[in-house]
Amino acid sequence: MISMILAVPAFIIGVLFLWKGSDILVDGTSKTAAQLGVSALIISVLFVGFGTSAPEFAISVGAAFQGNSDISLGNVIGSCVANLLLVLGVASIIRPIKVKKSIIKREALILLGSTVFLLVASFFGFLDDYHIIGGIIFLILFTIFIYYFIYCAKKERNNSNKYNNGKTVRNILFIILGIAGVVAGAWFLIESAILIADFFSIPAFIIAISMVAVGTSLPELVVTSTAAYKGESDIAIGNVLGSNVFNILLILGVATLFIELKANTPESIAHLWILLLVTLVIFPILYTGYKISRIKGVFMLVFYSIFIWYTFFGYQLFF
C-alpha cells in the first residue's frame, strides 16, 4: 500500500518535468541547428537521441551491473518497439509527420542494419558466451555511427550560409537543460511504474519489456510529440531513429561487457524477431506518401497493442 501511495506523486512530478523539459529541448534543438547551419535532423540524431536514451542507459546498464539480464535486455527491446510504434504513432496522430527521402536512405537504413546485427549477434552468442567480444564489436560500430554523423554535420555546416555564433551557446544550454528535465521526469515515472509492478508481482522480463520500456521511452514520446505539434518533423523522426541506434549499439554494447544477456532463450529470440519485423514495417510507413499520417498512426498503435498483448499473454500460447 505504501508503494502505491508513493507511486502517485512520483507520477505527477514526472509528468511535469517531462512536459517542461521537452518544450525547452525542442526549441533549443531547432534554434541550435539554425545557428550552426546544420539540419535539425543531425542535431536530433546525435544529441537529442542520446539525451532521451539516458533513462534506457541507466536502467539497462545498471541492471547489467547488478546481474539482472532480464531487465537489461528486455528494456532495450521493449523501448525500441515502443519508440517505433507507440511514440511515432502518438506523435503522428497529434500532427502528421513529414518524411524526407534522405531519412529512409540514411537514418532508417542504419537502424535496420543495427537491428539485423543485433539478431545475428544473438544467434552466434555475442550477447552470451562471447559477450565481451560482442560488446566490443557493438561499441566499435557505435563509434563509426557517431563519426559518420559528425562528418555529415561538418559537411552540412560547410555548405551553409546560416551559421551565426551569436546565440549558439545559449541554445546549447537549453538543449542540456531540456534533456536534464526530460531525464528527471522519466526517472520519476519509471520509479512509479516499478512500484506498481512490484505491488502486483509482475515478472522481471515482463516489467522490463512493457512498463519499464514505456517508462524509459517517455522522453522520446514527449519530445517527439512536442516536435510534431510544433511542425518540427526532422526532430520528431531523428529523435526516435537516433534513440533506437543508441539503444542497440551503445547501451547493449556497454551492458554486454558486464553480463551475459540470455539473448538466445526462446522468449528473447521471439521478441528480437518482433523488433526486426517492426523495424521492417516502418519502411513502407515512411515511404508511402513520405508522411506518417494519422491513419498510419492509428495502425501503429494497434500494432503496439498487439505486441503488449503478446508479451503478457500470447507468448505462453506458442512456447
C-alpha positions in Angstrom: 0.0 0.0 0.0 2.9 2.4 0.8 4.4 1.7 -2.6 1.1 2.7 -4.3 0.9 5.9 -2.3 4.4 6.9 -3.3 3.7 6.0 -7.0 1.1 8.7 -7.4 3.2 11.8 -6.5 6.1 10.3 -8.4 3.9 10.0 -11.5 2.7 13.6 -11.2 6.2 15.0 -10.7 7.5 13.0 -13.7 4.8 14.4 -16.0 5.6 18.0 -15.0 9.3 17.6 -15.6 8.7 15.8 -18.9 6.3 18.4 -20.2 8.5 21.5 -19.5 11.8 19.7 -20.3 10.6 18.6 -23.7 9.3 22.0 -24.6 12.7 23.6 -23.8 14.6 20.8 -25.6 12.7 21.1 -28.9 13.1 24.8 -29.0 16.8 24.6 -28.2 17.4 21.9 -30.8 15.7 23.8 -33.7 17.5 27.1 -32.8 20.9 25.4 -32.4 20.5 23.7 -35.8 19.8 27.1 -37.4 22.7 28.7 -35.6 25.2 26.0 -36.6 23.9 25.8 -40.1 23.1 22.1 -39.9 19.8 20.3 -40.2 17.7 19.7 -37.1 17.7 16.0 -38.1 21.5 15.8 -37.5 21.2 17.5 -34.1 18.3 15.3 -33.1 20.1 12.0 -34.0 23.3 13.0 -32.3 22.3 15.0 -29.2 18.5 14.6 -28.6 18.6 10.9 -29.4 21.5 10.5 -26.9 19.7 12.6 -24.3 16.4 10.8 -24.5 18.2 7.4 -24.3 19.7 8.3 -21.0 16.9 6.5 -19.0 17.4 3.4 -21.0 21.2 3.6 -20.4 20.7 4.0 -16.7 18.2 1.1 -16.4 19.8 -1.4 -18.8 23.5 -0.8 -17.8 22.6 -0.5 -14.1 20.7 -3.8 -14.3 23.6 -5.5 -16.1 26.0 -4.3 -13.5 23.7 -5.8 -10.9 23.5 -9.1 -12.8 19.8 -8.7 -13.9 19.9 -9.7 -17.6 16.1 -9.9 -18.0 15.7 -6.2 -17.2 18.8 -5.2 -19.2 17.8 -6.8 -22.5 14.0 -6.6 -22.1 14.2 -2.8 -21.5 16.1 -2.2 -24.7 13.9 -4.4 -26.9 10.7 -3.0 -25.4 11.9 0.6 -25.7 12.9 0.2 -29.3 9.5 -1.3 -30.2 7.7 1.4 -28.2 9.8 4.2 -29.9 8.8 3.0 -33.4 5.1 2.1 -32.8 3.9 4.0 -29.7 6.0 7.2 -29.9 5.7 7.7 -33.7 2.1 6.6 -33.6 1.0 9.1 -30.9 3.0 11.9 -32.4 1.6 11.4 -35.9 -2.0 11.4 -34.5 -1.2 14.8 -32.9 0.1 16.1 -36.2 1.1 14.1 -39.4 4.9 13.9 -39.7 6.6 14.7 -43.0 9.4 12.3 -44.0 12.4 13.3 -46.2 13.7 10.8 -48.7 17.2 11.1 -47.1 15.8 9.8 -43.8 14.8 6.5 -45.5 18.2 6.2 -47.3 20.4 7.1 -44.3 18.9 7.0 -40.8 16.3 4.3 -41.4 18.8 2.0 -43.1 21.4 2.5 -40.3 18.7 1.5 -37.8 17.7 -1.6 -39.9 21.4 -2.6 -40.1 21.8 -2.3 -36.3 18.6 -4.3 -35.7 19.7 -7.1 -38.1 23.2 -7.2 -36.5 21.5 -7.5 -33.0 19.6 -10.5 -34.1 22.6 -12.1 -35.8 24.8 -11.4 -32.7 22.2 -13.2 -30.5 22.3 -16.3 -32.7 26.1 -16.5 -32.7 26.4 -16.0 -28.9 27.9 -12.5 -29.0 25.4 -11.5 -26.3 26.1 -14.6 -24.2 29.1 -16.9 -24.4 31.2 -14.4 -26.3 29.5 -11.3 -24.7 32.7 -9.3 -24.1 33.7 -9.7 -27.7 30.2 -8.8 -28.7 30.2 -5.7 -26.5 33.4 -4.5 -28.1 32.0 -5.0 -31.6 28.8 -3.1 -30.7 30.8 -0.2 -29.4 33.1 -0.1 -32.4 30.0 0.1 -34.6 28.6 2.8 -32.4 31.8 4.8 -32.7 31.6 4.5 -36.5 28.0 5.7 -36.4 28.9 8.8 -34.4 31.9 9.6 -36.6 29.7 9.3 -39.7 27.1 11.8 -38.4 29.8 14.2 -37.2 31.1 14.1 -40.7 27.6 14.8 -42.1 27.2 17.7 -39.7 30.5 19.2 -40.8 29.6 18.8 -44.4 26.3 20.5 -44.0 27.8 23.3 -42.0 30.5 23.9 -44.6 27.8 24.2 -47.3 25.5 26.5 -45.2 25.3 30.3 -45.1 23.1 30.4 -42.0 25.8 30.0 -39.4 25.8 32.6 -36.7 27.7 32.1 -33.4 25.8 34.8 -31.5 23.3 32.7 -29.6 24.7 29.2 -30.1 26.0 28.7 -26.6 22.7 29.8 -25.0 20.7 27.4 -27.3 23.0 24.5 -26.5 22.4 25.2 -22.8 18.7 25.0 -23.5 19.3 21.5 -25.0 21.2 20.4 -21.9 18.6 21.9 -19.6 15.8 20.3 -21.6 17.5 16.8 -21.6 18.0 17.1 -17.8 14.3 17.9 -17.3 13.2 15.0 -19.5 15.5 12.5 -17.9 14.4 13.6 -14.4 10.8 13.3 -15.4 11.4 9.9 -16.9 13.1 8.7 -13.7 10.1 9.6 -11.5 7.7 7.9 -13.9 9.9 4.8 -14.1 10.1 4.5 -10.4 6.3 4.8 -10.1 5.9 2.1 -12.8 8.3 -0.2 -10.9 6.4 0.3 -7.6 3.1 -0.5 -9.3 4.6 -3.6 -11.0 6.1 -4.9 -7.8 2.8 -4.4 -6.0 1.1 -6.7 -8.5 4.1 -9.2 -8.6 4.7 -9.0 -12.4 7.8 -11.0 -13.6 11.0 -9.0 -14.3 11.2 -9.6 -18.1 7.5 -8.6 -18.5 8.1 -5.5 -16.4 11.2 -4.6 -18.4 9.7 -5.1 -21.9 6.5 -3.3 -21.1 6.1 -0.9 -18.2 9.8 0.0 -17.7 10.3 0.1 -21.5 7.4 2.5 -21.9 8.7 4.5 -18.9 12.2 4.9 -20.4 10.6 5.8 -23.8 8.6 8.6 -22.3 11.3 11.2 -23.1 11.1 10.1 -26.7 7.3 10.2 -26.6 7.1 13.7 -25.1 9.9 15.2 -27.2 8.6 13.6 -30.4 5.0 14.6 -29.8 6.0 18.1 -28.9 8.2 18.3 -32.1 5.3 17.0 -34.2 2.9 19.5 -32.7 5.3 22.4 -33.5 5.9 21.1 -37.1 9.5 20.0 -36.4 9.3 16.7 -38.3 13.1 16.3 -38.5 13.4 16.4 -34.7 10.4 14.1 -34.3 11.8 11.3 -36.6 15.5 11.9 -35.8 14.9 11.6 -32.1 13.3 8.2 -32.5 15.7 6.7 -35.0 18.7 8.0 -33.3 17.5 6.8 -29.9 17.0 3.2 -31.2 20.5 3.1 -32.6 21.9 4.4 -29.3 19.8 1.7 -27.5 21.1 -1.1 -29.6 24.8 -0.2 -30.2 25.7 1.8 -27.2 23.5 0.6 -24.4 23.7 -3.1 -25.2 27.4 -2.7 -26.1 28.1 -1.5 -22.6 25.7 -3.9 -20.9 27.3 -7.0 -22.6 30.7 -6.0 -21.2 29.3 -6.8 -17.7 27.0 -9.8 -18.1 25.5 -12.5 -20.5 22.2 -11.1 -21.6 20.5 -14.5 -22.2 19.5 -13.4 -25.7 19.5 -16.9 -27.0 16.4 -18.1 -25.0 13.2 -18.8 -27.0 11.5 -15.8 -25.3 14.3 -13.4 -26.1 14.7 -14.6 -29.7 10.9 -14.3 -30.3 11.0 -10.7 -29.1 14.1 -9.9 -31.2 12.3 -11.2 -34.3 9.3 -8.9 -33.4 11.7 -6.0 -33.2 13.1 -6.7 -36.6 9.6 -7.1 -38.0 8.5 -3.8 -36.5 11.6 -2.1 -38.0 10.8 -3.5 -41.4 7.2 -2.4 -41.2 8.4 1.2 -40.6 9.9 1.4 -44.1 6.6 1.3 -46.1 5.0 3.6 -43.5 7.8 6.1 -44.1 8.0 5.6 -47.8 4.3 5.8 -48.8 3.5 9.4 -49.3 6.6 10.4 -47.4 4.3 11.2 -44.4 3.2 9.4 -41.3 -0.5 10.2 -41.4 -3.0 9.9 -38.6 -4.4 6.7 -40.1 -0.9 5.2 -40.1 -0.5 6.4 -36.5 -3.7 4.5 -35.5 -2.4 1.4 -37.3 0.9 1.7 -35.4 -0.9 2.0 -32.0 -3.0 -1.1 -32.8 0.2 -3.0 -33.7 1.8 -1.9 -30.4 -1.3 -3.1 -28.5 -0.9 -6.5 -30.1 2.7 -6.5 -29.1 1.8 -5.8 -25.5 -0.9 -8.5 -25.5 1.6 -11.0 -26.9 4.1 -10.0 -24.2 1.7 -10.6 -21.4 -0.4 -13.5 -22.8 0.4 -14.5 -26.3 3.9 -15.9 -25.6 2.5 -18.7 -23.4 0.4 -19.9 -26.4 3.5 -20.5 -28.5 6.1 -21.7 -26.0 
